[in-house]
Amino acid sequence: MAYRWESDLTDDDVTPLSSFINRRQIMAGMAGMGLGAIAGPVGAAAGLDPNTWEEITSYNNFYEFGTSKQDPAKYAHQMTTSPWKVTIDGMVDRPGEYSFSDIMSKMKIEKRIYRFRCVETWSMVVPWNGFELADLLNMVGVKSGAKYVSFETLLRPSEMPGTRYNVLAWPYVEGLRLDEAMNPLTIMATGIYNKPIPNQNGAPLRLVVPWKYGYKSIKSIVKITLTDIQPPTSWGRYSTNEYGFYSNVNPEVNHPRWSQASEKRIGGGLLARKMPTLMFNGYEKEVAAMYKGMDLGKYH
Amino acid sequence: MVVDRLNGWLRRIPVWAVYLALSLPPPILLYMGLTGGLGVEPIEALEHELGERGLQLLIVGLAITPMRRYLGLNLIKFRRAIGVMTFVYISLHLLVWLVLDVQILNEIWADILKRPYITIGMLAFVLMIPLAATSNNWSVRRLGSKWRTLHKLVYGIAILGALHFVLLVKGFQIEPLIYMAIILGLLALRFPKKRRRVVA
């Protein structure tokens, strides 16, 4: 059987639904104490208390809905996510249009609590629900010779006010090397906190590659193509020297706009202290072998 | 005329009222940041609010001369208050960046040297210091005609401030370009008029 990634966090580490729903009604200090008590010592010791539902769903980068962090939560409800089809083509045995419900009926949904690190130097911990991308790729059958996977986000200007401006060249595209796509850590997320993933977080299905900067984890996917050439990425097209194809979280390789040595975990409020960023966002053990011998400064 | 009535009304507003009104938003924003009113990432929100309001005040300050020249609207007596408060907002913007955002001393220094938008923002701030320091009657008397020349630095500061905004955003965004266009427009309004005056 294929290796399955095991979370070092358990259900006990997840903030219960009732706690984060009530959070707004409780005084901030009380909520902090309550959360601490509920989250328990394991999560606290690992420093991996998941962010609240409110934090995860109200602070997003999804430029198709606008460039401010609040725009996705404000406008993403306009996006129709049902019915939803994903075209899977290129070097696969069974190319075609797969409906979201069809995919869901064949996939094993798991819970994955991952660190999420944005290139803008903020971070979160998100309790995703989803399936391994490898399972989906095996379902369609990857042809030998395929080396890369490219992904494309929905482009529907009537429902996506941000696409009226060419902030980036639409549609948003991303790519992974095949071994990265097949890594057990790589998932297609379909939920957060056991609820369907909200539109602003990339409904109905999005990629999550926890050891790479957030923009690699492309949202609201409509197309997946297997190919033998390295596919373009939206941010790479905008500025190659700022946004490399790999974009692995690496505290030693600075981005021209931001030092990547440390990060700010969302939820700490106005007086939040920065924390050091971990190599491969803390997933070095699981992924470092894929990049053995590569100059990670050159292939950033 | 409307402008005359407006000027008469403006004459009755004391300058301290402008200082007071512009002093209120920063503590309110700070309070909101501490109590969740600025969203889940209040540091970035506070930093951006202060920076953007500072840039807006800079634009108001630059608009005073063209408004008097072309519309007859007299806001000159508020100009110093607006200039000083611009400096206060930008200083607070810088302080939030230093203390709450970057936090780490060697990262601050690296940012100033290595990141062009921060280098430019920092330069604009440094250039504001002599202007803030000479925004008093004693300096105006003391410097005489040199005071006017010195305070023309604000033209460069405004362009640097807008450039700081243009460079820091990701992707091709419109908002900072609008700020830049307004600032360049306000500066352009000053120059042809002078030439015409010389001819007249």
Interface residues (C-beta under 8 A of the other chain):
Chain A: A28 E54 E55 S58 Y59 Y63 T67 K69 Q70 E120 W122 Y165 N166 V167 L168 Y238 N254 P256 R257 W258 S259 A261 S262 K264 I266 G267 G269 L270 L271 A272 R273 K274
Chain B: L30 G33 L34 T35 G36 L38 G39 V40 E41 P42 I43 E44 L46 L100 D101 Q103 I104 E107 A110 D111 K114 R115 Y117 L168 V169 K170 G171 F172 Q173 I174
